[in-house]
Amino acid sequence: MKIKVLCMTEDADRPTVATFVGLARAGVDVRVMCPRPSGSYDALIAAGVRVLDAEFPGRLDFARVRALRAQLRAGRYDILHVFSNRALESGLVAARGLPVRIVAYRGIVGNVSFASPFSWMRFLNPRVDRIVCVADAVRDYFLAMRPKFLRIPADKLVTIYKGHSLDWYRETPADLGALGIPSGAFVVACVANYRPRKGIEWLVDAMAELPESSHAHLLLVGRLDDPRLSRRIARSPAAARIHRPGQRSDAPALTAACDVFVLPSVKREGLARALIEAMAYGVAPVVTDCGGSPELVVDGQSGIVVPVRDARAIGAALGRLHEDPLLRRRLGQAARERIRTHFRIEDTIARTLELYRSLTSG
């Protein structure tokens, strides 16, 4: 008999949508609950995956929980696979007493604690059968939690990388001149929304480590209008060469037109989508040794890894790549190859199917 799975997501990204589609084509009876306004809803419908319209409000909504419980009972699902915190809370309450296995997804490092009631309502709830970790760094965090006697068993934690396909990344590099960046400039990109843990300030400071003669420009794409960051930029000697075009739908094409991509995170990083996109376009990456980033970027082989909170180290890495175009090109090509060989969507589908079978084989 087919494995029956109900997946709950607020807005699945392209790899997650491709995973749902791949599982359905592999013979899994997949149904996905997600909000109708999300882009993933239409993509799943177009691919022939059965979709149920559902929203997951910020607080626990018992009317929605009752509807979910009715769906779990009527569908006789083998597995409930949940992809967000809010959906996980609802799913755990709705599944109480029902013979369904529960799989949770965790995409960032940390922010789970034995002292937090919310953590017990989510990932620490004994009702969760497996936690899919997007990187080994996420899994390692769970395994190192204290006190030791409360830790999650190792066999409950499964690392499954979120896979990609180079066929998804074929956009023509954008014209950066429209953003005020002169032709021939050495351009460093970073795509992120402002949060202190993203470490954007350290990247801004690193620009001051480069000589003005380098003609280096920094392109910061995303919601990055925080007053603290604005003050940091205003104090920088490189302020005139730092550009913030805001959130852009063409962020991958902008990144593809740059020479280097930097992810200066200081904590909690999983596998950043913007970093993967840059690597897929063959842009040489510089990352900090934070979370899952070193699992994507092998230092000296497919990019450069530097310590967290070290503007001088970031600046030195950028200086090396500015002075050595051949190194820049070699690391960029190796980064693209690493995505092609080690982060394949086919492997994500296969590993997820293997997980489902292990949960239903008994």
Secondary structure as the mmCIF struct_conf table of DSSP 4:
data_model
#
loop_
_struct_conf.conf_type_id
_struct_conf.id
_struct_conf.beg_label_comp_id
_struct_conf.beg_label_asym_id
_struct_conf.beg_label_seq_id
_struct_conf.end_label_comp_id
_struct_conf.end_label_asym_id
_struct_conf.end_label_seq_id
HELX_LH_PP_P HELX_LH_PP_P1 LYS A 2 ILE A 3
STRN STRN1 LYS A 4 MET A 8
BEND BEND1 GLU A 10 ASP A 11
HELX_RH_AL_P HELX_RH_AL_P1 ARG A 14 ARG A 25
TURN_TY1_P TURN_TY1_P1 ALA A 26 GLY A 27
STRN STRN2 ASP A 29 CYS A 34
TURN_TY1_P TURN_TY1_P2 ARG A 36 PRO A 37
BEND BEND2 SER A 38 SER A 38
HELX_RH_AL_P HELX_RH_AL_P2 GLY A 39 ALA A 46
TURN_TY1_P TURN_TY1_P3 ALA A 47 GLY A 48
STRN STRN3 ARG A 50 ASP A 53
BEND BEND3 GLY A 58 ARG A 59
HELX_RH_AL_P HELX_RH_AL_P3 PHE A 62 GLY A 75
TURN_TY1_P TURN_TY1_P4 ARG A 76 ARG A 76
BEND BEND4 ASP A 78 ASP A 78
STRN STRN4 ILE A 79 VAL A 82
BEND BEND5 SER A 84 SER A 84
HELX_RH_AL_P HELX_RH_AL_P4 ASN A 85 ALA A 94
TURN_TY1_P TURN_TY1_P5 ALA A 95 GLY A 97
BEND BEND6 LEU A 98 PRO A 99
STRN STRN5 ARG A 101 ARG A 106
BEND BEND7 ILE A 108 VAL A 109
TURN_TY1_P TURN_TY1_P6 PHE A 114 ALA A 115
HELX_RH_AL_P HELX_RH_AL_P5 PRO A 117 TRP A 120
TURN_TY1_P TURN_TY1_P7 MET A 121 LEU A 124
TURN_TY1_P TURN_TY1_P8 PRO A 126 ARG A 127
STRN STRN6 ARG A 130 CYS A 133
BEND BEND8 VAL A 134 ALA A 135
HELX_RH_AL_P HELX_RH_AL_P6 ASP A 136 ALA A 144
BEND BEND9 ARG A 146 PRO A 147
HELX_RH_3T_P HELX_RH_3T_P1 LYS A 148 LEU A 150
HELX_LH_PP_P HELX_LH_PP_P2 ARG A 151 PRO A 153
HELX_RH_3T_P HELX_RH_3T_P2 ALA A 154 LYS A 156
STRN STRN7 LEU A 157 THR A 159
STRN STRN8 HIS A 164 HIS A 164
HELX_RH_3T_P HELX_RH_3T_P3 LEU A 166 TRP A 168
HELX_LH_PP_P HELX_LH_PP_P3 GLU A 171 ALA A 174
HELX_RH_3T_P HELX_RH_3T_P4 LEU A 176 LEU A 179
TURN_TY1_P TURN_TY1_P9 GLY A 180 GLY A 180
HELX_LH_PP_P HELX_LH_PP_P4 ILE A 181 PRO A 182
TURN_TY1_P TURN_TY1_P10 SER A 183 GLY A 184
STRN STRN9 PHE A 186 VAL A 191
HELX_RH_3T_P HELX_RH_3T_P5 PRO A 196 LYS A 198
HELX_RH_AL_P HELX_RH_AL_P7 ILE A 200 MET A 207
TURN_TY1_P TURN_TY1_P11 ALA A 208 GLU A 209
BEND BEND10 LEU A 210 LEU A 210
HELX_RH_3T_P HELX_RH_3T_P6 GLU A 212 SER A 214
STRN STRN10 ALA A 216 VAL A 221
BEND BEND11 GLY A 222 ARG A 223
HELX_RH_AL_P HELX_RH_AL_P8 PRO A 227 ARG A 235
BEND BEND12 SER A 236 SER A 236
TURN_TY1_P TURN_TY1_P12 PRO A 237 ALA A 238
HELX_RH_3T_P HELX_RH_3T_P7 ALA A 239 ARG A 241
STRN STRN11 ILE A 242 GLY A 246
BEND BEND13 GLN A 247 GLN A 247
TURN_TY1_P TURN_TY1_P13 SER A 249 ASP A 250
HELX_RH_AL_P HELX_RH_AL_P9 ALA A 251 ALA A 256
TURN_TY1_P TURN_TY1_P14 ALA A 257 ALA A 257
BEND BEND14 CYS A 258 ASP A 259
STRN STRN12 VAL A 260 LEU A 263
BEND BEND15 LYS A 267 LYS A 267
HELX_RH_AL_P HELX_RH_AL_P10 ARG A 273 ALA A 280
TURN_TY1_P TURN_TY1_P15 TYR A 281 GLY A 282
HELX_LH_PP_P HELX_LH_PP_P5 VAL A 283 VAL A 283
STRN STRN13 ALA A 284 THR A 288
BEND BEND16 ASP A 289 ASP A 289
TURN_TY1_P TURN_TY1_P16 GLY A 291 GLY A 292
HELX_RH_AL_P HELX_RH_AL_P11 SER A 293 LEU A 296
BEND BEND17 VAL A 297 VAL A 297
STRN STRN14 ASP A 299 ASP A 299
TURN_TY1_P TURN_TY1_P17 GLY A 300 SER A 302
STRN STRN15 GLY A 303 GLY A 303
STRN STRN16 ILE A 304 VAL A 306
TURN_TY1_P TURN_TY1_P18 VAL A 308 ARG A 309
HELX_RH_AL_P HELX_RH_AL_P12 ALA A 311 GLU A 323
HELX_RH_AL_P HELX_RH_AL_P13 PRO A 325 HIS A 342
BEND BEND18 PHE A 343 PHE A 343
STRN STRN17 ARG A 344 ARG A 344
HELX_RH_AL_P HELX_RH_AL_P14 ILE A 345 THR A 360
#
